[in-house]
Amino acid sequence: MKLHSNTVQGVIDALDEIFHHQVYADKVIERTFRAHPKWGARDRAFVAETVYEMVRWWRLINTLSPSDDLYHLFGTYWVWRGKELPEWKEFAKIDPKKVTQKLRTLSDRATLASIPDWLDELGAASLGNKWPLELAALNDPADVVLRVNTLKISKRDLVSKLNEEGIVTYQPHDYPDALVLKERQNVFRTAAFKEGLFEVQDASSQLVAKALNVQPGMRVVDACAGAGGKSLHLAALMENKGRILSLDVLEYKLKNTKLRARRAGVSIIETRMIEGSKTIKRLKNTADRLLLDAPCSGLGVLRRNPDTKWKITPEEIERVKVIQQDILQQYSSILRPGGQMVYATCSILPEENEMQVQQFLASNAGAQFTLLTDRKVLAHETGFDGFYVALLEKTDTTPES
């Protein structure tokens, strides 16, 4: 593959933003594309894929390179991938043989898998003999998965419509609304997307709304709605009948929810910003169903957000655990007696998942709840993101004081 100076420079600039200015990779890629409107699809694909691959393997690349110069690191990555370097002055000091020899000397799992030592230790302690398999799966680039908007189209008809636009998909087992792209393509420019016929949503993420057992006509609260992906899925499962209240602490995310709902033909979503504890107290005992898609470490979605492993710390995980338990304690009051609640994260750590649910159930706030089912989804077992989904029911009886 021939390298071009302008796109390689785009990669270098993006890496500088990600590692030297602590900007998230997805935002950097968006900004890079806006700054280079003349790049074609092939140029954009090269930049995006190379940036994400270098971020994913950053520790290994730095171990193989004697220099922290970004061009030297790019050249080292290119050699490691078995490709020939052009005779550019930026690559003059790179000796491909030395890179290969250095690679042969490495045996440390954390280095070869390109993760911090503390994360390797935590993963091994949490998942035991499943950790090496999960680690390998989390280093595979994620597939592009679509969720069919069943309010507007059937899965079969969407498959045909996408085929007409040159996008080939397949249907994974046990995910009724999911389609997986056979090749990575920009689906956001398709007529099908603009018509609101699908959303991009990983298959594991699609399990969350499904677990809530919603029915048309229900009053549902999505209390950590973010940009609204799961609210939209709930609306489709409810056949756009009933009411969904989408809450979040960030107003710009709720604005995105409104835009997406309009495109999807969803009319039952109302957005509301959480401005403090009063917002939650006013909703006490009002919801038939409650979704708590809690903030988390994001360690289950490293395939699509590889820079997370360089930005997160053990201290950050401890901080987010406090937030998760606080959400369970406070927001669970929204659910009416007899209603059901889902607690979900995109983490694979028991301390963010099963242990949080058990702590909640042992508390005063959780005394009215019963755990009906829970499920840990691992990437190496499904081929999709790591997730945790727990379904709890609020009993009608009030516990004795």
C-alpha positions as a Markdown table, in Angstrom:
| # | Residue | x | y | z |
|---|---|---|---|---|
| 1 | Met | 0.0 | 0.0 | 0.0 |
| 2 | Lys | 1.4 | 3.4 | -1.0 |
| 3 | Leu | 1.6 | 6.0 | 1.7 |
| 4 | His | 0.6 | 9.6 | 1.0 |
| 5 | Ser | 2.2 | 12.5 | 2.9 |
| 6 | Asn | -1.1 | 14.4 | 3.5 |
| 7 | Thr | -3.0 | 11.4 | 5.1 |
| 8 | Val | 0.0 | 10.3 | 7.1 |
| 9 | Gln | 0.3 | 13.9 | 8.4 |
| 10 | Gly | -3.4 | 13.6 | 9.3 |
| 11 | Val | -2.7 | 10.5 | 11.4 |
| 12 | Ile | 0.3 | 12.2 | 13.1 |
| 13 | Asp | -1.9 | 15.3 | 14.0 |
| 14 | Ala | -4.6 | 13.1 | 15.3 |
| 15 | Leu | -2.3 | 11.1 | 17.5 |
| 16 | Asp | -0.8 | 14.3 | 18.9 |
| 17 | Glu | -4.3 | 15.5 | 19.9 |
| 18 | Ile | -5.2 | 12.1 | 21.5 |
| 19 | Phe | -2.0 | 11.5 | 23.5 |
| 20 | His | -0.6 | 15.0 | 24.1 |
| 21 | His | -3.9 | 16.9 | 24.5 |
| 22 | Gln | -6.1 | 14.2 | 26.0 |
| 23 | Val | -8.9 | 14.5 | 23.4 |
| 24 | Tyr | -11.0 | 11.4 | 22.8 |
| 25 | Ala | -10.3 | 9.6 | 19.6 |
| 26 | Asp | -13.8 | 9.8 | 18.1 |
| 27 | Lys | -13.8 | 13.6 | 18.5 |
| 28 | Val | -10.4 | 13.9 | 17.0 |
| 29 | Ile | -11.4 | 11.9 | 13.9 |
| 30 | Glu | -14.5 | 14.0 | 13.4 |
| 31 | Arg | -12.4 | 17.2 | 13.7 |
| 32 | Thr | -9.7 | 15.8 | 11.3 |
| 33 | Phe | -12.3 | 15.0 | 8.7 |
| 34 | Arg | -13.9 | 18.4 | 8.9 |
| 35 | Ala | -10.4 | 20.0 | 8.4 |
| 36 | His | -9.8 | 17.9 | 5.2 |
| 37 | Pro | -13.1 | 18.1 | 3.2 |
| 38 | Lys | -11.3 | 17.1 | 0.0 |
| 39 | Trp | -10.3 | 13.7 | 1.3 |
| 40 | Gly | -12.2 | 10.8 | -0.4 |
| 41 | Ala | -13.6 | 7.7 | 1.2 |
| 42 | Arg | -10.3 | 5.8 | 0.9 |
| 43 | Asp | -8.3 | 8.6 | 2.5 |
| 44 | Arg | -10.8 | 8.9 | 5.4 |
| 45 | Ala | -10.8 | 5.1 | 5.9 |
| 46 | Phe | -7.0 | 5.0 | 6.0 |
| 47 | Val | -6.7 | 7.8 | 8.6 |
| 48 | Ala | -9.5 | 6.5 | 10.8 |
| 49 | Glu | -8.4 | 2.9 | 10.8 |
| 50 | Thr | -4.7 | 3.7 | 11.2 |
| 51 | Val | -5.4 | 6.1 | 14.1 |
| 52 | Tyr | -7.5 | 3.6 | 15.9 |
| 53 | Glu | -5.1 | 0.7 | 15.3 |
| 54 | Met | -2.2 | 2.8 | 16.6 |
| 55 | Val | -4.2 | 3.9 | 19.7 |
| 56 | Arg | -5.1 | 0.2 | 20.3 |
| 57 | Trp | -1.5 | -1.0 | 20.1 |
| 58 | Trp | 0.1 | 2.2 | 21.6 |
| 59 | Arg | 2.1 | 0.5 | 24.3 |
| 60 | Leu | 3.5 | -2.2 | 22.0 |
| 61 | Ile | 4.4 | 0.3 | 19.4 |
| 62 | Asn | 6.2 | 2.4 | 21.9 |
| 63 | Thr | 8.0 | -0.6 | 23.3 |
| 64 | Leu | 9.3 | -1.5 | 19.7 |
| 65 | Ser | 10.3 | 2.1 | 19.0 |
| 66 | Pro | 13.4 | 3.8 | 20.5 |
| 67 | Ser | 11.9 | 7.2 | 19.8 |
| 68 | Asp | 8.8 | 9.1 | 21.0 |
| 69 | Asp | 8.7 | 11.0 | 17.7 |
| 70 | Leu | 5.3 | 10.5 | 16.2 |
| 71 | Tyr | 6.6 | 9.8 | 12.7 |
| 72 | His | 9.1 | 7.3 | 14.1 |
| 73 | Leu | 6.2 | 5.6 | 16.0 |
| 74 | Phe | 4.1 | 5.6 | 12.8 |
| 75 | Gly | 7.0 | 4.0 | 10.9 |
| 76 | Thr | 7.5 | 1.4 | 13.6 |
| 77 | Tyr | 3.8 | 0.5 | 13.4 |
| 78 | Trp | 4.0 | 0.2 | 9.6 |
| 79 | Val | 6.9 | -2.2 | 9.9 |
| 80 | Trp | 5.2 | -4.2 | 12.7 |
| 81 | Arg | 2.3 | -4.6 | 10.3 |
| 82 | Gly | 4.6 | -6.2 | 7.8 |
| 83 | Lys | 4.6 | -3.3 | 5.3 |
| 84 | Glu | 7.4 | -1.6 | 3.5 |
| 85 | Leu | 8.4 | 2.0 | 4.4 |
| 86 | Pro | 8.9 | 4.5 | 1.7 |
| 87 | Glu | 12.2 | 6.4 | 1.6 |
| 88 | Trp | 11.1 | 9.4 | 3.4 |
| 89 | Lys | 13.4 | 11.5 | 5.6 |
| 90 | Glu | 11.0 | 11.0 | 8.5 |
| 91 | Phe | 11.6 | 7.3 | 8.5 |
| 92 | Ala | 15.4 | 7.4 | 7.9 |
| 93 | Lys | 16.4 | 6.2 | 11.4 |
| 94 | Ile | 14.0 | 3.2 | 11.4 |
| 95 | Asp | 15.7 | -0.2 | 11.0 |
| 96 | Pro | 13.0 | -2.7 | 10.2 |
| 97 | Lys | 15.2 | -5.6 | 11.2 |
| 98 | Lys | 15.7 | -4.1 | 14.7 |
| 99 | Val | 11.9 | -3.7 | 15.1 |
| 100 | Thr | 11.4 | -7.4 | 14.2 |
| 101 | Gln | 14.2 | -8.5 | 16.5 |
| 102 | Lys | 12.8 | -6.5 | 19.4 |
| 103 | Leu | 9.3 | -8.0 | 18.8 |
| 104 | Arg | 10.8 | -11.5 | 19.2 |
| 105 | Thr | 12.2 | -10.7 | 22.6 |
| 106 | Leu | 8.8 | -9.7 | 24.1 |
| 107 | Ser | 6.9 | -12.2 | 26.2 |
| 108 | Asp | 5.0 | -10.0 | 28.8 |
| 109 | Arg | 1.3 | -10.3 | 28.2 |
| 110 | Ala | 0.4 | -6.7 | 29.1 |
| 111 | Thr | 3.0 | -5.4 | 26.6 |
| 112 | Leu | 2.0 | -7.8 | 23.8 |
| 113 | Ala | -1.7 | -7.1 | 24.4 |
| 114 | Ser | -0.9 | -3.4 | 24.7 |
| 115 | Ile | -2.6 | -2.6 | 28.0 |
| 116 | Pro | -1.4 | -1.0 | 31.3 |
| 117 | Asp | 0.0 | -3.5 | 33.8 |
| 118 | Trp | -2.7 | -2.6 | 36.4 |
| 119 | Leu | -5.5 | -3.3 | 33.9 |
| 120 | Asp | -4.0 | -6.8 | 33.1 |
| 121 | Glu | -3.8 | -7.5 | 36.9 |
| 122 | Leu | -7.4 | -6.3 | 37.4 |
| 123 | Gly | -8.7 | -8.3 | 34.5 |
| 124 | Ala | -7.0 | -11.5 | 35.6 |
| 125 | Ala | -8.3 | -11.1 | 39.1 |
| 126 | Ser | -11.9 | -10.4 | 37.9 |
| 127 | Leu | -12.2 | -12.9 | 35.1 |
| 128 | Gly | -9.6 | -15.6 | 35.9 |
| 129 | Asn | -8.9 | -18.0 | 33.0 |
| 130 | Lys | -11.4 | -16.1 | 30.8 |
| 131 | Trp | -9.3 | -13.0 | 30.9 |
| 132 | Pro | -6.7 | -13.9 | 28.1 |
| 133 | Leu | -9.6 | -14.8 | 25.8 |
| 134 | Glu | -11.5 | -11.6 | 26.6 |
| 135 | Leu | -8.4 | -9.5 | 26.3 |
| 136 | Ala | -7.7 | -10.9 | 22.8 |
| 137 | Ala | -11.4 | -10.2 | 21.8 |
| 138 | Leu | -11.2 | -6.6 | 23.1 |
| 139 | Asn | -8.2 | -6.0 | 20.8 |
| 140 | Asp | -10.2 | -6.9 | 17.7 |
| 141 | Pro | -11.8 | -4.0 | 15.9 |
| 142 | Ala | -15.6 | -3.9 | 16.5 |
| 143 | Asp | -18.0 | -4.7 | 13.7 |
| 144 | Val | -20.5 | -2.1 | 12.6 |
| 145 | Val | -23.9 | -3.2 | 13.9 |
| 146 | Leu | -27.2 | -1.7 | 13.0 |
| 147 | Arg | -30.5 | -1.8 | 14.9 |
| 148 | Val | -33.5 | -2.0 | 12.6 |
| 149 | Asn | -36.1 | 0.7 | 13.4 |
| 150 | Thr | -39.1 | -1.6 | 13.4 |
| 151 | Leu | -41.4 | 1.4 | 13.6 |
| 152 | Lys | -40.6 | 2.1 | 9.9 |
| 153 | Ile | -39.4 | -1.0 | 8.3 |
| 154 | Ser | -38.9 | -4.8 | 8.7 |
| 155 | Lys | -35.5 | -6.4 | 8.9 |
| 156 | Arg | -36.0 | -8.1 | 5.6 |
| 157 | Asp | -36.9 | -4.9 | 3.8 |
| 158 | Leu | -34.0 | -3.1 | 5.3 |
| 159 | Val | -31.6 | -5.8 | 4.2 |
| 160 | Ser | -32.9 | -5.3 | 0.6 |
| 161 | Lys | -32.8 | -1.5 | 0.8 |
| 162 | Leu | -29.2 | -1.5 | 2.1 |
| 163 | Asn | -28.2 | -4.0 | -0.6 |
| 164 | Glu | -29.5 | -1.5 | -3.2 |
| 165 | Glu | -27.1 | 1.1 | -1.7 |
| 166 | Gly | -24.2 | -1.3 | -1.9 |
| 167 | Ile | -24.1 | -2.3 | 1.8 |
| 168 | Val | -24.2 | -6.0 | 2.5 |
| 169 | Thr | -25.2 | -7.2 | 6.0 |
| 170 | Tyr | -25.9 | -10.5 | 7.8 |
| 171 | Gln | -28.2 | -11.3 | 10.7 |
| 172 | Pro | -26.6 | -12.6 | 13.9 |
| 173 | His | -28.4 | -15.3 | 15.9 |
| 174 | Asp | -30.4 | -14.3 | 19.0 |
| 175 | Tyr | -30.5 | -10.6 | 18.2 |
| 176 | Pro | -33.9 | -10.0 | 16.6 |
| 177 | Asp | -33.3 | -6.3 | 15.6 |
| 178 | Ala | -29.6 | -6.5 | 14.6 |
| 179 | Leu | -27.8 | -6.4 | 11.3 |
| 180 | Val | -24.0 | -6.6 | 11.0 |
| 181 | Leu | -22.1 | -5.0 | 8.1 |
| 182 | Lys | -19.9 | -7.5 | 6.3 |
| 183 | Glu | -17.5 | -4.7 | 5.4 |
| 184 | Arg | -17.0 | -1.4 | 7.3 |
| 185 | Gln | -18.7 | 1.4 | 5.4 |
| 186 | Asn | -20.0 | 4.9 | 6.2 |
| 187 | Val | -23.7 | 4.2 | 6.7 |
| 188 | Phe | -24.5 | 7.7 | 7.8 |
| 189 | Arg | -24.6 | 8.9 | 4.2 |
| 190 | Thr | -27.1 | 6.4 | 3.1 |
| 191 | Ala | -30.7 | 7.3 | 2.2 |
| 192 | Ala | -31.8 | 4.5 | 4.7 |
| 193 | Phe | -30.2 | 6.3 | 7.6 |
| 194 | Lys | -31.5 | 9.7 | 6.6 |
| 195 | Glu | -35.0 | 8.2 | 6.5 |
| 196 | Gly | -34.6 | 6.9 | 10.0 |
| 197 | Leu | -34.7 | 3.2 | 9.1 |
| 198 | Phe | -31.9 | 2.2 | 11.5 |
| 199 | Glu | -29.5 | 3.3 | 14.2 |
| 200 | Val | -25.9 | 2.2 | 14.7 |
| 201 | Gln | -26.0 | 0.2 | 18.0 |
| 202 | Asp | -23.9 | -2.8 | 19.0 |
| 203 | Ala | -25.8 | -6.0 | 19.4 |
| 204 | Ser | -24.9 | -6.3 | 23.1 |
| 205 | Ser | -26.3 | -2.8 | 23.7 |
| 206 | Gln | -29.5 | -3.9 | 22.1 |
| 207 | Leu | -30.0 | -6.5 | 24.8 |
| 208 | Val | -30.5 | -3.8 | 27.4 |
| 209 | Ala | -33.9 | -2.4 | 26.3 |
| 210 | Lys | -35.1 | -5.9 | 25.4 |
| 211 | Ala | -34.4 | -7.0 | 29.0 |
| 212 | Leu | -36.8 | -4.4 | 30.4 |
| 213 | Asn | -40.0 | -6.2 | 29.2 |
| 214 | Val | -41.7 | -3.1 | 28.1 |
| 215 | Gln | -45.2 | -3.1 | 26.6 |
| 216 | Pro | -47.2 | -0.5 | 24.6 |
| 217 | Gly | -48.8 | 2.1 | 26.8 |
| 218 | Met | -46.4 | 1.9 | 29.6 |
| 219 | Arg | -44.7 | 4.8 | 31.4 |
| 220 | Val | -41.0 | 4.2 | 31.1 |
| 221 | Val | -38.1 | 6.3 | 32.5 |
| 222 | Asp | -34.6 | 6.1 | 30.9 |
| 223 | Ala | -32.7 | 7.8 | 33.8 |
| 224 | Cys | -29.2 | 7.9 | 32.2 |
| 225 | Ala | -30.3 | 8.4 | 28.6 |
| 226 | Gly | -27.2 | 10.0 | 27.2 |
| 227 | Ala | -27.8 | 10.5 | 23.4 |
| 228 | Gly | -30.9 | 8.4 | 23.5 |
| 229 | Gly | -30.0 | 5.1 | 21.7 |
| 230 | Lys | -31.7 | 2.9 | 24.2 |
| 231 | Ser | -34.7 | 5.3 | 24.6 |
| 232 | Leu | -35.2 | 4.9 | 20.8 |
| 233 | His | -35.1 | 1.1 | 21.1 |
| 234 | Leu | -37.6 | 1.2 | 23.9 |
| 235 | Ala | -39.9 | 3.3 | 21.8 |
| 236 | Ala | -39.8 | 0.8 | 19.0 |
| 237 | Leu | -40.5 | -2.1 | 21.4 |
| 238 | Met | -43.4 | -0.1 | 22.7 |
| 239 | Glu | -44.7 | 0.5 | 19.2 |
| 240 | Asn | -44.5 | 4.2 | 19.8 |
| 241 | Lys | -47.4 | 3.9 | 22.3 |
| 242 | Gly | -47.1 | 5.1 | 25.9 |
| 243 | Arg | -44.5 | 7.6 | 27.4 |
| 244 | Ile | -40.8 | 7.5 | 27.7 |
| 245 | Leu | -39.1 | 10.1 | 29.9 |
| 246 | Ser | -35.4 | 10.4 | 28.9 |
| 247 | Leu | -33.3 | 12.0 | 31.7 |
| 248 | Asp | -29.6 | 13.0 | 31.7 |
| 249 | Val | -27.3 | 15.5 | 33.4 |
| 250 | Leu | -26.0 | 16.8 | 30.1 |
| 251 | Glu | -28.4 | 19.0 | 28.0 |
| 252 | Tyr | -26.5 | 18.6 | 24.7 |
| 253 | Lys | -27.0 | 14.8 | 24.8 |
| 254 | Leu | -30.7 | 15.3 | 25.3 |
| 255 | Lys | -30.8 | 17.6 | 22.3 |
| 256 | Asn | -29.3 | 14.8 | 20.3 |
| 257 | Thr | -32.0 | 12.5 | 21.5 |
| 258 | Lys | -34.6 | 14.8 | 20.2 |
| 259 | Leu | -33.0 | 14.9 | 16.8 |
| 260 | Arg | -32.7 | 11.2 | 16.6 |
| 261 | Ala | -36.3 | 10.7 | 17.7 |
| 262 | Arg | -37.5 | 13.0 | 15.0 |
| 263 | Arg | -35.6 | 11.1 | 12.4 |
| 264 | Ala | -36.8 | 7.7 | 13.7 |
| 265 | Gly | -40.5 | 8.8 | 13.7 |
| 266 | Val | -40.7 | 8.5 | 17.5 |
| 267 | Ser | -43.2 | 10.8 | 19.3 |
| 268 | Ile | -43.4 | 9.3 | 22.8 |
| 269 | Ile | -40.1 | 10.5 | 24.1 |
| 270 | Glu | -39.9 | 13.5 | 26.4 |
| 271 | Thr | -36.5 | 14.7 | 27.5 |
| 272 | Arg | -35.7 | 16.3 | 30.8 |
| 273 | Met | -32.4 | 17.5 | 32.3 |
| 274 | Ile | -31.5 | 16.3 | 35.8 |
| 275 | Glu | -30.9 | 19.5 | 37.7 |
| 276 | Gly | -30.5 | 17.9 | 41.1 |
| 277 | Ser | -32.1 | 15.5 | 43.6 |
| 278 | Lys | -35.4 | 17.3 | 43.3 |
| 279 | Thr | -35.8 | 16.1 | 39.7 |
| 280 | Ile | -35.7 | 12.5 | 40.9 |
| 281 | Lys | -37.8 | 13.1 | 44.0 |
| 282 | Arg | -40.7 | 14.5 | 41.9 |
| 283 | Leu | -40.8 | 11.3 | 39.9 |
| 284 | Lys | -41.1 | 8.9 | 42.9 |
| 285 | Asn | -43.3 | 5.9 | 42.2 |
| 286 | Thr | -44.3 | 7.0 | 38.7 |
| 287 | Ala | -42.6 | 4.5 | 36.3 |
| 288 | Asp | -43.8 | 1.1 | 35.2 |
| 289 | Arg | -40.3 | 0.4 | 34.0 |
| 290 | Leu | -37.0 | 2.1 | 34.8 |
| 291 | Leu | -33.7 | 1.8 | 32.9 |
| 292 | Leu | -30.4 | 2.6 | 34.7 |
| 293 | Asp | -27.7 | 2.4 | 32.0 |
| 294 | Ala | -25.1 | 3.6 | 34.5 |
| 295 | Pro | -21.9 | 5.5 | 33.8 |
| 296 | Cys | -19.0 | 3.0 | 34.0 |
| 297 | Ser | -15.4 | 2.3 | 33.2 |
| 298 | Gly | -16.2 | 1.3 | 29.6 |
| 299 | Leu | -13.9 | -1.7 | 29.8 |
| 300 | Gly | -16.4 | -3.8 | 27.8 |
| 301 | Val | -16.2 | -1.5 | 24.8 |
| 302 | Leu | -12.4 | -1.2 | 24.3 |
| 303 | Arg | -12.8 | -2.6 | 20.8 |
| 304 | Arg | -14.6 | 0.6 | 19.7 |
| 305 | Asn | -13.0 | 3.0 | 22.2 |
| 306 | Pro | -9.4 | 1.8 | 22.6 |
| 307 | Asp | -8.1 | 5.1 | 24.0 |
| 308 | Thr | -10.2 | 4.4 | 27.1 |
| 309 | Lys | -7.4 | 2.1 | 28.4 |
| 310 | Trp | -4.9 | 4.9 | 28.3 |
| 311 | Lys | -7.2 | 7.5 | 29.9 |
| 312 | Ile | -8.9 | 5.5 | 32.6 |
| 313 | Thr | -7.2 | 4.9 | 36.0 |
| 314 | Pro | -7.9 | 2.7 | 39.0 |
| 315 | Glu | -8.9 | 5.9 | 40.8 |
| 316 | Glu | -11.4 | 6.6 | 38.1 |
| 317 | Ile | -13.0 | 3.2 | 38.5 |
| 318 | Glu | -13.3 | 3.7 | 42.2 |
| 319 | Arg | -15.0 | 7.1 | 41.6 |
| 320 | Val | -17.5 | 5.7 | 39.0 |
| 321 | Lys | -18.4 | 2.9 | 41.5 |
| 322 | Val | -19.6 | 5.5 | 43.9 |
| 323 | Ile | -21.7 | 7.1 | 41.2 |
| 324 | Gln | -23.2 | 3.8 | 40.2 |
| 325 | Gln | -24.3 | 2.9 | 43.7 |
| 326 | Asp | -25.7 | 6.4 | 44.3 |
| 327 | Ile | -27.7 | 6.1 | 41.1 |
| 328 | Leu | -29.1 | 2.7 | 42.3 |
| 329 | Gln | -29.9 | 4.1 | 45.7 |
| 330 | Gln | -31.5 | 7.4 | 44.5 |
| 331 | Tyr | -33.0 | 6.7 | 41.1 |
| 332 | Ser | -34.7 | 3.4 | 42.1 |
| 333 | Ser | -37.3 | 5.4 | 43.9 |
| 334 | Ile | -38.7 | 6.4 | 40.5 |
| 335 | Leu | -40.1 | 2.9 | 40.0 |
| 336 | Arg | -43.6 | 2.2 | 41.3 |
| 337 | Pro | -44.3 | -1.0 | 43.4 |
| 338 | Gly | -44.7 | -4.0 | 41.1 |
| 339 | Gly | -42.6 | -2.4 | 38.4 |
| 340 | Gln | -39.3 | -3.6 | 36.9 |
| 341 | Met | -35.9 | -2.0 | 36.6 |
| 342 | Val | -32.8 | -2.8 | 34.5 |
| 343 | Tyr | -29.3 | -1.9 | 35.8 |
| 344 | Ala | -26.8 | -2.1 | 33.0 |
| 345 | Thr | -23.2 | -1.2 | 32.3 |
| 346 | Cys | -20.7 | -1.6 | 29.4 |
| 347 | Ser | -18.2 | -3.0 | 31.9 |
| 348 | Ile | -16.9 | -6.5 | 32.4 |
| 349 | Leu | -15.8 | -6.0 | 36.0 |
| 350 | Pro | -17.8 | -7.7 | 38.7 |
| 351 | Glu | -17.2 | -4.7 | 41.1 |
| 352 | Glu | -19.2 | -2.5 | 38.7 |
| 353 | Asn | -21.9 | -5.2 | 38.0 |
| 354 | Glu | -22.9 | -8.1 | 40.2 |
| 355 | Met | -21.3 | -6.6 | 43.3 |
| 356 | Gln | -23.1 | -3.3 | 42.8 |
| 357 | Val | -26.5 | -5.1 | 42.5 |
| 358 | Gln | -25.8 | -7.2 | 45.6 |
| 359 | Gln | -24.8 | -4.1 | 47.6 |
| 360 | Phe | -28.0 | -2.4 | 46.5 |
| 361 | Leu | -30.2 | -5.4 | 47.4 |
| 362 | Ala | -28.6 | -5.4 | 50.9 |
| 363 | Ser | -29.4 | -1.8 | 51.5 |
| 364 | Asn | -32.5 | -0.1 | 52.8 |
| 365 | Ala | -33.3 | 1.3 | 49.4 |
| 366 | Gly | -32.9 | -2.2 | 47.8 |
| 367 | Ala | -34.9 | -4.1 | 50.4 |
| 368 | Gln | -38.1 | -3.8 | 48.3 |
| 369 | Phe | -36.3 | -5.3 | 45.2 |
| 370 | Thr | -35.8 | -8.8 | 44.0 |
| 371 | Leu | -33.2 | -9.8 | 41.4 |
| 372 | Leu | -35.0 | -11.7 | 38.6 |
| 373 | Thr | -32.2 | -12.3 | 36.2 |
| 374 | Asp | -28.8 | -11.0 | 35.3 |
| 375 | Arg | -26.4 | -11.6 | 32.4 |
| 376 | Lys | -22.8 | -10.9 | 31.8 |
| 377 | Val | -21.9 | -10.6 | 28.1 |
| 378 | Leu | -18.3 | -11.2 | 27.2 |
| 379 | Ala | -16.8 | -10.2 | 23.8 |
| 380 | His | -14.9 | -13.5 | 23.3 |
| 381 | Glu | -18.2 | -15.5 | 23.8 |
| 382 | Thr | -20.4 | -13.4 | 21.6 |
| 383 | Gly | -18.3 | -11.4 | 19.2 |
| 384 | Phe | -19.9 | -8.2 | 20.4 |
| 385 | Asp | -19.2 | -5.7 | 23.2 |
| 386 | Gly | -18.9 | -6.6 | 26.9 |
| 387 | Phe | -22.0 | -5.7 | 28.9 |
| 388 | Tyr | -23.8 | -6.5 | 32.1 |
| 389 | Val | -27.6 | -6.5 | 32.4 |
| 390 | Ala | -29.6 | -7.1 | 35.6 |
| 391 | Leu | -33.4 | -7.2 | 35.8 |
| 392 | Leu | -34.9 | -6.4 | 39.2 |
| 393 | Glu | -38.5 | -6.1 | 40.4 |
| 394 | Lys | -39.9 | -3.8 | 43.1 |
| 395 | Thr | -42.3 | -5.7 | 45.4 |
| 396 | Asp | -45.6 | -4.3 | 46.6 |
| 397 | Thr | -44.8 | -4.8 | 50.2 |
| 398 | Thr | -43.1 | -2.2 | 52.4 |
| 399 | Pro | -40.3 | -3.6 | 54.5 |
| 400 | Glu | -40.7 | -3.4 | 58.3 |
| 401 | Ser | -38.7 | -0.7 | 60.0 |
